[in-house]
């Protein structure tokens, strides 16, 4: 007579409740595209492509760190600690290493940039040179936005919590770029497409913890390309209508947070050098002020005055 065996369960899970299958990685792909749009908008604060490289690297590195750690634990305190440590390592390697050549190297320059970078971000002229002291705070904002979005995406089922940090990061980037002018409608369109794609994939890939969850997950993965094919035109039309409305509706000047921070003005007490010109002109003998040499094809001459 064979006794019935209880189903095997992994430690830390409740009996009779199957483990959740991993969701398709397509939803995280859409989320990373939206985060790269935030990084691109933030890079408009600086000249050249160096800022784009550093900020886009911050998105990918933060997503990789949180994704790897979340595969072992879902504790938010552990994810937060790893996020902070990961940014320190990323900044020291990309901005403050001897090979970076963006400013003073070492942890001293990094600490100074964290302490004074917030005020410098609100007083620098746009677009600014991509120096390490100025890039540290934008890189931190992009890193925290990416880490929070990915952490919420892997620890929650619904799409809205993961999109909140992305939207907040984009609004902050637009506010910092208010004094720079220009339009960000193309980037906003990419962000909207990525957000709607993320919502679409997340709605199809999330399944309840029921007995037939593996079968439903398999059917959802097989039907996902068809769902995307049908949903993409709807999403594209919605984004196009939003851009058209934003381009037609008159807009007011964007609120600039730089108005809340006055640039420091320093006045140095020095003697005007022009007061010494009269004494030089009346001195005896007359001093030599300049020597001009002019060369020609027939020969050269020198005039002294």
Backbone as numpy.savetxt, mean C-alpha at the origin, in Angstrom:
# Nx Ny Nz CAx CAy CAz Cx Cy Cz
-18.73 -60.71 16.14 -19.60 -59.52 16.14 -18.71 -58.29 16.14
-18.86 -57.38 15.11 -17.99 -56.24 14.94 -18.63 -55.01 15.56
-17.86 -54.38 16.40 -18.39 -53.17 17.06 -18.24 -51.99 16.13
-19.17 -51.05 16.24 -19.11 -49.85 15.43 -18.02 -48.93 15.97
-17.26 -48.39 15.06 -16.18 -47.47 15.45 -16.64 -46.03 15.26
-16.19 -45.24 16.20 -16.53 -43.81 16.10 -15.69 -43.18 15.00
-16.22 -42.24 14.27 -15.45 -41.60 13.21 -14.25 -40.88 13.79
-13.16 -40.95 13.03 -11.92 -40.31 13.47 -12.05 -38.80 13.38
-11.65 -38.12 14.42 -11.68 -36.65 14.43 -10.32 -36.15 14.86
-9.93 -35.01 14.27 -8.66 -34.39 14.63 -8.79 -33.72 15.99
-7.74 -33.74 16.79 -7.81 -33.06 18.10 -8.21 -31.61 17.92
-9.09 -31.15 18.79 -9.55 -29.77 18.75 -10.84 -29.58 17.98
-11.36 -30.66 17.36 -12.62 -30.58 16.63 -13.67 -31.39 17.36
-14.93 -31.04 17.14 -16.01 -31.74 17.80 -16.40 -32.98 17.02
-16.70 -34.09 17.72 -17.09 -35.31 17.01 -18.36 -35.08 16.22
-18.44 -35.82 15.10 -19.62 -35.73 14.26 -19.67 -34.50 13.41
-18.61 -33.70 13.37 -18.59 -32.48 12.57 -17.39 -32.52 11.66
-17.57 -32.70 10.36 -16.44 -32.86 9.47 -15.63 -31.59 9.35
-14.38 -31.78 9.02 -13.49 -30.64 8.83 -13.89 -29.88 7.59
-13.70 -28.57 7.65 -14.03 -27.74 6.51 -12.95 -27.87 5.46
-13.37 -27.97 4.23 -12.42 -27.98 3.13 -11.96 -26.55 2.86
-10.75 -26.44 2.34 -10.24 -25.11 2.03 -11.00 -24.49 0.87
-11.22 -23.21 0.92 -11.91 -22.52 -0.15 -10.97 -22.36 -1.33
-11.53 -22.19 -2.52 -10.67 -21.94 -3.68 -9.86 -20.66 -3.46
-8.67 -20.65 -4.04 -7.79 -19.50 -3.87 -8.18 -18.34 -4.76
-9.21 -18.48 -5.59 -9.61 -17.40 -6.47 -10.10 -16.20 -5.68
-10.76 -16.42 -4.55 -11.26 -15.28 -3.78 -10.10 -14.46 -3.23
-9.04 -15.10 -2.74 -7.87 -14.36 -2.27 -7.17 -13.66 -3.43
-7.23 -14.24 -4.61 -6.65 -13.57 -5.77 -7.34 -12.25 -6.06
-8.67 -12.25 -6.05 -9.41 -11.00 -6.23 -9.08 -10.00 -5.12
-8.95 -10.49 -3.90 -8.66 -9.61 -2.78 -7.28 -8.97 -2.94
-6.30 -9.72 -3.39 -4.96 -9.17 -3.58 -4.93 -8.14 -4.70
-5.73 -8.36 -5.75 -5.82 -7.36 -6.81 -6.35 -6.03 -6.25
-7.37 -6.10 -5.40 -7.86 -4.88 -4.77 -6.81 -4.22 -3.88
-6.04 -5.01 -3.17 -4.98 -4.45 -2.33 -3.88 -3.82 -3.18
-3.57 -4.40 -4.32 -2.58 -3.79 -5.22 -3.09 -2.46 -5.76
-4.40 -2.34 -5.96 -4.96 -1.05 -6.36 -4.77 0.00 -5.27
-4.91 -0.41 -4.01 -4.65 0.51 -2.90 -3.17 0.92 -2.89
-2.27 -0.04 -3.11 -0.85 0.27 -3.15 -0.52 1.22 -4.30
-1.14 1.04 -5.44 -0.89 1.93 -6.58 -1.34 3.35 -6.27
-2.51 3.49 -5.64 -2.99 4.82 -5.28 -2.06 5.48 -4.27
-1.58 4.72 -3.31 -0.65 5.27 -2.32 0.67 5.67 -2.95
1.12 4.94 -3.96 2.39 5.27 -4.61 2.34 6.58 -5.37
1.13 7.12 -5.62 1.03 8.42 -6.30 1.60 9.56 -5.47
1.86 9.30 -4.20 2.50 10.32 -3.35 3.94 10.57 -3.74
4.55 9.66 -4.50 5.98 9.71 -4.78 6.23 9.69 -6.28
7.45 10.06 -6.65 7.86 10.03 -8.04 8.54 8.70 -8.36
8.53 8.34 -9.64 9.24 7.14 -10.06 8.49 5.87 -9.72
9.16 4.75 -10.02 8.59 3.43 -9.82 9.08 2.75 -8.54
9.98 3.38 -7.82 10.50 2.75 -6.60 9.39 2.57 -5.57
8.55 3.59 -5.39 7.46 3.48 -4.41 6.48 2.40 -4.81
6.19 2.26 -6.11 5.28 1.21 -6.56 5.84 -0.16 -6.21
7.13 -0.34 -6.42 7.76 -1.63 -6.12 7.70 -1.96 -4.64
8.03 -0.97 -3.80 8.06 -1.21 -2.36 6.65 -1.48 -1.83
5.67 -0.70 -2.27 4.31 -0.86 -1.74 3.64 -2.11 -2.28
3.86 -2.43 -3.55 3.30 -3.68 -4.07 3.96 -4.88 -3.41
5.26 -4.80 -3.15 5.92 -5.87 -2.41 5.38 -6.02 -1.00
4.98 -4.90 -0.37 4.39 -4.98 0.96 3.07 -5.73 0.93
2.27 -5.52 -0.12 1.00 -6.24 -0.25 1.25 -7.74 -0.36
2.14 -8.13 -1.26 2.38 -9.56 -1.49 3.05 -10.21 -0.28
3.99 -9.52 0.35 4.68 -10.09 1.50 3.74 -10.25 2.68
2.91 -9.24 2.95 1.95 -9.34 4.06 0.94 -10.45 3.82
0.45 -10.57 2.59 -0.49 -11.64 2.29 0.16 -13.01 2.45
1.42 -13.14 2.03 2.11 -14.43 2.17 2.34 -14.79 3.64
2.76 -13.80 4.44 3.02 -14.07 5.86 1.75 -14.50 6.58
0.68 -13.73 6.40 -0.57 -14.07 7.07 -1.14 -15.39 6.55
-1.02 -15.62 5.24 -1.53 -16.88 4.69 -0.80 -18.09 5.23
0.53 -17.99 5.37 1.29 -19.13 5.89 0.99 -19.38 7.37
0.91 -18.31 8.15 0.67 -18.48 9.59 -0.76 -18.95 9.84
-1.72 -18.46 9.06 -3.11 -18.87 9.26 -3.34 -20.33 8.93
-2.43 -20.95 8.17 -2.56 -22.38 7.92 -2.28 -23.22 9.15
-1.60 -22.64 10.14 -1.28 -23.36 11.38 -2.14 -22.91 12.56
-2.52 -21.64 12.58 -3.33 -21.15 13.68 -4.21 -20.02 13.18
-5.39 -19.89 13.79 -6.32 -18.81 13.45 -6.44 -17.81 14.60
-5.57 -17.87 15.57 -5.63 -16.92 16.69 -5.22 -15.53 16.21
-6.08 -14.55 16.49 -5.83 -13.22 15.99 -4.62 -12.56 16.66
-4.37 -12.89 17.94 -3.22 -12.29 18.59 -1.91 -12.79 17.98
-1.87 -14.07 17.61 -0.68 -14.60 16.96 -0.51 -13.97 15.58
-1.59 -13.84 14.84 -1.51 -13.20 13.53 -1.07 -11.75 13.63
-1.53 -11.05 14.68 -1.12 -9.65 14.85 0.37 -9.55 15.16
0.87 -10.42 16.05 2.29 -10.39 16.39 3.16 -10.71 15.19
2.77 -11.70 14.41 3.54 -12.06 13.23 3.47 -10.94 12.19
2.34 -10.25 12.11 2.22 -9.14 11.16 3.19 -8.02 11.50
3.28 -7.65 12.76 4.19 -6.58 13.17 5.64 -6.99 12.94
5.99 -8.20 13.34 7.35 -8.67 13.13 7.70 -8.75 11.64
6.73 -9.17 10.84 6.98 -9.26 9.40 7.22 -7.90 8.78
6.49 -6.87 9.23 6.73 -5.54 8.66 8.10 -5.01 9.05
8.49 -5.22 10.29 9.83 -4.75 10.72 10.91 -5.39 9.85
10.80 -6.69 9.62 11.79 -7.36 8.78 11.73 -6.85 7.34
10.54 -6.65 6.81 10.40 -6.18 5.43 10.98 -4.78 5.26
10.69 -3.89 6.21 11.19 -2.52 6.10 12.71 -2.47 6.23
13.27 -3.25 7.16 14.72 -3.25 7.33 15.43 -3.79 6.10
14.81 -4.73 5.41 15.45 -5.32 4.24 15.30 -4.44 3.01
14.11 -3.91 2.78 13.85 -3.19 1.53 14.18 -1.71 1.61
14.09 -1.09 2.78 14.29 0.35 2.89 15.54 0.75 3.64
15.94 0.00 4.65 17.03 0.43 5.52 18.23 -0.51 5.50
18.31 -1.36 4.51 19.50 -2.20 4.38 20.58 -1.43 3.62
21.86 -1.82 3.76 22.92 -1.13 3.01 22.72 -1.19 1.50
21.99 -2.19 1.00 21.77 -2.31 -0.43 20.57 -1.50 -0.90
19.76 -0.99 0.05 18.57 -0.25 -0.34 18.88 1.09 -0.97
19.82 1.85 -0.40 20.24 3.15 -0.91 19.08 4.14 -0.98
18.16 4.05 -0.05 17.06 5.00 0.00 17.19 5.95 1.20
18.25 5.84 1.93 18.40 6.65 3.12 19.36 6.00 4.08
19.43 6.47 5.33 20.33 5.88 6.31 19.94 4.45 6.62
20.92 3.57 6.70 20.64 2.16 6.97 20.67 1.91 8.46
20.11 0.76 8.85 20.13 0.36 10.25 18.80 0.58 10.92
18.66 -0.02 12.12 17.40 0.10 12.84 17.18 1.49 13.41
18.28 2.27 13.59 18.11 3.63 14.07 17.32 4.49 13.09
17.65 4.37 11.81 16.89 5.10 10.80 15.45 4.64 10.71
15.22 3.36 10.94 13.86 2.83 10.91 13.03 3.39 12.05
13.57 3.41 13.24 12.84 3.95 14.40 12.57 5.44 14.20
13.54 6.18 13.69 13.33 7.61 13.44 12.25 7.83 12.39
12.22 6.99 11.35 11.20 7.13 10.32 9.81 6.84 10.87
9.68 5.86 11.75 8.38 5.58 12.36 7.93 6.73 13.27
8.89 7.36 13.94 8.53 8.41 14.88 8.18 9.72 14.18
8.93 10.09 13.15 8.72 11.38 12.50 8.05 11.26 11.14
7.82 10.05 10.67 7.25 9.91 9.34 5.81 10.36 9.23
5.06 10.29 10.33 3.65 10.69 10.28 3.52 12.18 10.00
4.30 13.01 10.68 4.23 14.45 10.42 4.83 14.79 9.07
5.90 14.08 8.68 6.50 14.35 7.37 5.55 14.00 6.24
4.70 13.00 6.45 3.74 12.60 5.42 2.71 13.68 5.16
2.42 14.52 6.16 1.41 15.57 6.01 2.01 16.92 5.65
3.32 17.02 5.60 3.96 18.30 5.28 4.82 18.24 4.02
5.04 17.07 3.45 5.91 16.98 2.28 5.15 17.45 1.05
5.91 17.98 0.08 5.33 18.37 -1.19 5.07 17.17 -2.08
4.02 17.25 -2.89 3.62 16.14 -3.75 3.94 16.45 -5.20
4.47 15.48 -5.93 4.96 14.18 -5.45 6.34 14.32 -4.82
6.63 13.49 -3.85 7.88 13.56 -3.11 8.87 12.52 -3.62
10.13 12.71 -3.27 11.15 11.72 -3.60 10.94 10.48 -2.73
11.10 9.30 -3.29 10.86 8.06 -2.51 12.01 7.73 -1.57
12.16 8.53 -0.54 13.18 8.28 0.47 12.63 7.31 1.52
13.54 6.64 2.18 13.13 5.64 3.17 12.34 6.27 4.30
12.75 7.47 4.74 12.06 8.11 5.85 10.63 8.47 5.50
10.36 8.75 4.22 9.00 9.09 3.80 8.19 7.86 3.37
8.86 6.81 2.94 8.16 5.61 2.47 7.74 4.69 3.61
8.32 4.86 4.79 8.07 3.90 5.87 6.62 3.89 6.29
6.04 5.05 6.54 4.65 5.11 7.01 3.67 4.65 5.93
3.77 5.08 4.66 2.87 4.49 3.65 3.02 2.98 3.52
4.26 2.48 3.61 4.44 1.02 3.55 3.78 0.33 4.74
3.84 0.97 5.92 3.17 0.41 7.10 1.66 0.38 6.91
1.09 1.45 6.37 -0.35 1.49 6.16 -0.79 0.41 5.16
-0.03 0.26 4.06 -0.37 -0.77 3.08 -0.20 -2.17 3.67
0.85 -2.36 4.46 1.09 -3.67 5.08 -0.04 -4.04 6.04
-0.43 -3.12 6.91 -1.50 -3.41 7.87 -2.83 -3.64 7.15
-3.09 -2.86 6.11 -4.33 -3.07 5.34 -4.36 -4.46 4.72
-3.25 -4.87 4.13 -3.20 -6.19 3.48 -3.30 -7.31 4.50
-2.58 -7.19 5.61 -2.61 -8.23 6.63 -4.00 -8.37 7.24
-4.65 -7.25 7.53 -5.99 -7.32 8.12 -6.99 -7.92 7.14
-6.91 -7.55 5.86 -7.85 -8.08 4.87 -7.68 -9.59 4.70
-6.43 -10.04 4.56 -6.20 -11.47 4.37 -6.57 -12.25 5.63
-6.24 -11.71 6.80 -6.59 -12.41 8.05 -8.10 -12.56 8.20
-8.86 -11.53 7.88 -10.31 -11.63 7.97 -10.87 -12.55 6.88
-10.19 -12.60 5.73 -10.67 -13.48 4.66 -10.51 -14.95 5.02
-9.45 -15.30 5.73 -9.21 -16.71 6.05 -9.86 -17.14 7.36
-10.33 -16.19 8.16 -10.95 -16.55 9.44 -12.45 -16.36 9.46
-13.03 -15.77 8.42 -14.47 -15.56 8.36 -15.01 -16.13 7.06
-16.32 -16.36 7.03 -16.96 -16.91 5.83 -17.49 -15.82 4.91
-18.03 -14.74 5.50 -18.64 -13.71 4.68 -17.57 -12.82 4.06
-17.94 -12.10 3.01 -16.98 -11.29 2.27 -16.82 -9.89 2.85
-17.84 -9.38 3.52 -17.81 -7.99 3.95 -16.66 -7.68 4.92
-16.39 -8.49 5.95 -15.31 -8.12 6.87 -13.95 -7.96 6.18
-13.64 -8.78 5.20 -12.35 -8.68 4.53 -12.26 -7.45 3.64
-13.40 -6.95 3.15 -13.38 -5.78 2.28 -13.30 -4.46 3.05
-13.63 -4.48 4.33 -13.59 -3.24 5.11 -12.17 -2.66 5.18
-11.12 -3.43 5.50 -9.77 -2.84 5.48 -9.35 -2.35 4.10
-9.76 -3.03 3.05 -9.41 -2.59 1.70 -10.02 -1.23 1.41
-11.29 -1.07 1.72 -11.96 0.21 1.50 -11.35 1.31 2.37
-11.04 0.99 3.62 -10.43 1.99 4.50 -9.06 2.41 3.98
-8.25 1.46 3.50 -6.95 1.81 2.95 -7.07 2.66 1.71
-8.04 2.38 0.85 -8.22 3.17 -0.36 -8.67 4.59 -0.03
-9.57 4.74 0.93 -10.01 6.08 1.34 -8.85 6.87 1.94
-8.01 6.22 2.76 -6.84 6.90 3.32 -5.87 7.33 2.23
-5.66 6.48 1.23 -4.76 6.83 0.12 -5.31 8.01 -0.68
-6.62 8.03 -0.91 -7.22 9.16 -1.62 -7.10 10.45 -0.82
-7.28 10.37 0.48 -7.16 11.56 1.32 -5.74 12.12 1.30
-4.75 11.25 1.34 -3.36 11.72 1.31 -2.99 12.30 -0.05
-3.69 11.87 -1.12 -3.42 12.36 -2.46 -4.30 13.54 -2.85
-5.06 14.09 -1.90 -6.00 15.16 -2.24 -5.29 16.39 -2.78
-4.11 16.71 -2.24 -3.38 17.90 -2.69 -2.67 17.66 -4.01
-2.51 16.42 -4.43 -1.79 16.15 -5.66 -2.62 16.28 -6.90
-3.95 16.30 -6.79 -4.81 16.41 -7.95 -4.83 15.11 -8.75
-5.37 15.19 -9.95 -5.46 14.02 -10.81 -6.69 13.19 -10.50
-6.95 12.23 -11.37 -8.12 11.36 -11.22 -7.67 9.96 -10.85
-8.48 9.31 -10.03 -8.21 7.93 -9.61 -9.36 7.02 -10.02
-10.14 7.42 -11.01 -11.26 6.61 -11.46 -10.82 5.26 -12.03
-9.75 5.17 -12.84 -9.35 3.83 -13.32 -8.99 2.88 -12.19
-8.26 3.38 -11.19 -7.90 2.52 -10.06 -9.14 2.16 -9.27
-10.07 3.09 -9.12 -11.32 2.79 -8.42 -12.12 1.73 -9.17
-12.06 1.76 -10.50 -12.76 0.73 -11.27 -12.15 -0.64 -11.05
-10.82 -0.71 -11.03 -10.15 -1.99 -10.77 -10.49 -2.49 -9.37
-10.51 -1.58 -8.40 -10.85 -1.98 -7.04 -12.28 -2.49 -6.94
-13.19 -1.84 -7.64 -14.58 -2.28 -7.59 -14.75 -3.64 -8.26
-14.08 -3.85 -9.39 -14.15 -5.15 -10.05 -13.60 -6.25 -9.14
-12.47 -5.96 -8.48 -11.89 -6.96 -7.59 -12.80 -7.25 -6.41
-13.43 -6.22 -5.86 -14.32 -6.43 -4.72 -15.55 -7.26 -5.11
-16.14 -6.93 -6.25 -17.32 -7.69 -6.68 -16.95 -9.12 -7.05
-15.77 -9.30 -7.66 -15.33 -10.66 -7.95 -15.08 -11.45 -6.68
-14.51 -10.80 -5.68 -14.29 -11.46 -4.40 -15.61 -11.87 -3.75
-16.59 -10.99 -3.80 -17.91 -11.31 -3.23 -18.55 -12.46 -3.97
-18.43 -12.46 -5.30 -19.04 -13.53 -6.10 -18.41 -14.89 -5.80
-17.09 -14.94 -5.77 -16.42 -16.21 -5.50 -16.66 -16.66 -4.07
-16.63 -15.73 -3.13 -16.84 -16.10 -1.73 -18.25 -16.63 -1.50
-19.23 -16.05 -2.19 -20.61 -16.53 -2.04 -20.77 -17.94 -2.59
-20.01 -18.28 -3.64 -20.13 -19.61 -4.22 -19.32 -20.65 -3.46
-18.19 -20.22 -2.86 -17.29 -21.19 -2.24 -17.60 -21.47 -0.79
-18.39 -20.61 -0.11 -18.70 -20.83 1.30 -19.81 -21.86 1.41
-19.56 -22.88 2.21 -20.54 -23.95 2.44 -20.70 -24.17 3.92
-21.88 -24.56 4.39 -22.07 -24.81 5.81 -21.39 -26.10 6.23
-21.15 -26.19 7.51 -20.54 -27.41 8.07 -21.63 -28.46 8.25
-21.97 -29.11 7.20 -22.99 -30.15 7.22 -22.35 -31.44 6.76
-23.14 -32.52 6.83 -22.60 -33.83 6.48 -22.24 -33.92 5.01
-22.98 -33.19 4.14 -22.69 -33.25 2.72 -21.84 -32.08 2.26
-21.07 -31.47 3.17 -20.24 -30.32 2.80 -19.20 -30.67 1.74
-18.49 -31.84 1.81 -17.52 -32.13 0.73 -18.18 -32.23 -0.63
-19.35 -32.83 -0.72 -20.01 -32.94 -2.01 -20.43 -31.57 -2.53
-20.96 -30.73 -1.62 -21.36 -29.40 -2.05 -20.15 -28.58 -2.48
-19.03 -28.72 -1.77 -17.83 -28.00 -2.14 -17.35 -28.42 -3.51
-17.39 -29.73 -3.80 -16.98 -30.21 -5.11 -17.86 -29.67 -6.21
-19.19 -29.66 -5.98 -20.09 -29.11 -6.99 -19.86 -27.62 -7.18
-19.58 -26.90 -6.06 -19.34 -25.47 -6.17 -18.08 -25.17 -6.96
-17.02 -25.97 -6.74 -15.79 -25.74 -7.48 -15.97 -26.05 -8.96
-16.77 -27.05 -9.29 -16.99 -27.36 -10.69 -17.84 -26.29 -11.36
-18.76 -25.69 -10.60 -19.64 -24.68 -11.19 -19.06 -23.28 -11.12
-17.91 -23.10 -10.46 -17.37 -21.76 -10.27 -17.02 -21.07 -11.58
-16.35 -21.73 -12.55 -16.07 -21.02 -13.81 -17.33 -20.54 -14.52
-18.39 -21.36 -14.50 -19.63 -20.93 -15.12 -20.26 -19.75 -14.39
-20.20 -19.77 -13.06 -20.73 -18.64 -12.30 -19.96 -17.37 -12.61
-18.64 -17.47 -12.70 -17.84 -16.29 -13.02 -18.15 -15.80 -14.43
-18.34 -16.73 -15.36 -18.64 -16.33 -16.74 -19.96 -15.59 -16.83
-20.94 -16.01 -16.04 -22.23 -15.33 -16.05 -22.21 -14.05 -15.24
-21.43 -14.02 -14.17 -21.44 -12.85 -13.31 -20.54 -11.73 -13.77
-19.52 -12.04 -14.60 -18.58 -11.00 -15.04 -19.26 -9.89 -15.83
-20.16 -10.20 -16.82 -20.82 -9.08 -17.51 -21.64 -8.20 -16.58
-22.31 -8.79 -15.62 -23.10 -7.98 -14.69 -22.19 -7.07 -13.88
-21.08 -7.62 -13.40 -20.15 -6.82 -12.62 -19.55 -5.71 -13.47
-19.21 -6.02 -14.72 -18.61 -5.02 -15.60 -19.58 -3.88 -15.88
-20.84 -4.20 -16.14 -21.84 -3.16 -16.37 -22.03 -2.30 -15.13
-22.05 -2.92 -13.95 -22.22 -2.16 -12.72 -21.06 -1.21 -12.49
-19.85 -1.68 -12.75 -18.67 -0.82 -12.57 -18.67 0.30 -13.60
-19.05 -0.01 -14.86 -19.11 1.03 -15.88 -20.12 2.11 -15.55
-21.28 1.73 -15.03 -22.28 2.72 -14.64 -21.77 3.58 -13.49
-21.08 2.95 -12.54 -20.54 3.73 -11.43 -19.51 4.75 -11.88
-18.64 4.37 -12.83 -17.62 5.30 -13.33 -18.28 6.43 -14.11
-19.30 6.09 -14.92 -19.99 7.13 -15.70 -20.66 8.15 -14.79
-21.31 7.67 -13.74 -21.96 8.59 -12.80 -20.93 9.45 -12.10
-19.81 8.86 -11.70 -18.77 9.64 -11.01 -18.15 10.68 -11.92
-18.07 10.38 -13.23 -17.47 11.34 -14.15 -18.42 12.48 -14.51
-19.74 12.23 -14.46 -20.72 13.25 -14.85 -21.10 14.13 -13.67
-21.30 13.53 -12.52 -21.75 14.29 -11.36 -20.65 15.25 -10.91
-20.94 16.52 -10.75 -19.92 17.47 -10.30 -19.45 17.14 -8.88
-18.16 17.24 -8.69 -17.59 16.90 -7.39 -16.96 18.13 -6.76
-16.96 18.17 -5.46 -16.33 19.25 -4.71 -14.88 18.91 -4.43
-14.15 19.90 -3.97 -12.76 19.66 -3.62 -12.67 18.66 -2.49
-11.75 17.71 -2.65 -11.60 16.68 -1.63 -11.01 17.27 -0.35
-11.43 16.72 0.77 -10.88 17.16 2.06 -9.43 16.74 2.16
-8.59 17.68 2.49 -7.15 17.45 2.55 -6.71 17.43 4.01
-6.22 16.29 4.51 -5.77 16.26 5.91 -4.53 17.11 6.15
-3.86 17.56 5.09 -2.68 18.40 5.28 -3.03 19.76 5.88
-4.29 20.17 5.74 -4.70 21.43 6.34 -4.67 21.38 7.86
-4.69 20.17 8.42 -4.66 20.04 9.88 -3.24 20.10 10.44
-2.25 20.08 9.56 -0.86 20.07 9.99 -0.10 21.17 9.28
0.37 22.16 10.02 1.14 23.25 9.46 2.62 22.87 9.41
3.22 23.13 8.26 4.64 22.83 8.10 5.47 23.74 9.00
6.46 23.21 9.70 7.29 24.05 10.56 8.12 25.04 9.75
8.21 26.27 10.25 8.97 27.34 9.60 10.11 27.74 10.52
11.32 27.71 10.00 12.51 28.09 10.79 13.12 29.34 10.19
13.46 30.31 11.05 14.06 31.57 10.65 15.45 31.64 11.26
16.45 31.82 10.42 17.83 31.90 10.89 18.30 33.35 10.85
18.95 33.76 11.91 19.47 35.11 12.02 20.90 35.14 11.45
21.02 35.64 10.22 22.33 35.73 9.58 22.47 37.08 8.92
23.73 37.50 8.73 24.03 38.77 8.10 23.85 38.67 6.59
23.19 39.68 6.02 23.00 39.70 4.57 24.36 39.86 3.89
24.75 38.96 3.00 26.07 39.08 2.37 26.18 40.28 1.44
25.08 40.93 1.05 25.16 42.07 0.16 25.79 43.30 0.83
25.74 43.35 2.16 26.33 44.53 2.83 27.84 44.56 2.71
28.47 43.47 2.30 29.92 43.44 2.14 30.38 43.82 0.75
29.45 44.02 -0.17 29.83 44.32 -1.56 30.46 45.71 -1.66
29.92 46.71 -0.98 30.44 48.08 -1.08 31.88 48.16 -0.57
32.18 47.47 0.52 33.54 47.48 1.03 34.51 46.81 0.07
34.05 45.77 -0.63 34.92 45.11 -1.60 35.18 45.98 -2.82
34.16 46.79 -3.22 34.34 47.64 -4.39 35.24 48.83 -4.10
35.26 49.35 -2.88 36.07 50.54 -2.54 37.41 50.18 -1.92
37.73 48.89 -1.84 39.00 48.49 -1.21 40.17 48.86 -2.12
41.33 49.18 -1.51 42.56 49.49 -2.23 43.67 48.58 -1.71
44.32 47.81 -2.58 44.06 47.70 -4.02 42.76 46.94 -4.28
42.22 47.12 -5.48 40.96 46.48 -5.83 41.13 44.96 -5.90
40.29 44.19 -5.20 40.46 42.72 -5.21 40.00 42.13 -6.55
40.55 41.00 -6.88 40.13 40.27 -8.07 38.84 39.52 -7.75
37.80 39.87 -8.48 36.49 39.26 -8.23 36.24 38.02 -9.08
36.73 38.03 -10.33 36.46 36.91 -11.21 37.46 36.90 -12.35
37.62 35.76 -12.95 38.48 35.57 -14.10 37.70 34.81 -15.16
37.62 35.37 -16.35 36.88 34.78 -17.44 37.86 34.47 -18.56
37.88 33.27 -19.06 38.75 32.87 -20.17 37.86 32.45 -21.33
38.08 33.08 -22.47 37.32 32.82 -23.67 38.26 32.25 -24.72
37.94 31.10 -25.27 38.78 30.46 -26.29 38.15 30.67 -27.66
38.99 30.86 -28.69 38.52 31.01 -30.07 39.42 30.21 -30.99
39.02 30.11 -32.27 39.80 29.32 -33.23 41.12 29.99 -33.58
41.20 31.31 -33.46 42.45 32.04 -33.80 43.36 32.20 -32.60
42.92 31.88 -31.48 43.75 32.07 -30.30 42.88 32.49 -29.13
43.40 32.42 -27.95 42.62 32.75 -26.78 43.17 33.99 -26.10
42.31 34.69 -25.35 42.74 35.82 -24.54 42.03 35.72 -23.21
42.54 36.47 -22.26 42.02 36.41 -20.89 41.66 37.81 -20.45
40.47 37.90 -19.86 40.04 39.18 -19.32 39.87 39.03 -17.82
40.48 39.92 -17.07 40.45 39.87 -15.61 39.69 41.07 -15.12
38.73 40.84 -14.26 37.96 41.95 -13.71 37.57 41.68 -12.28
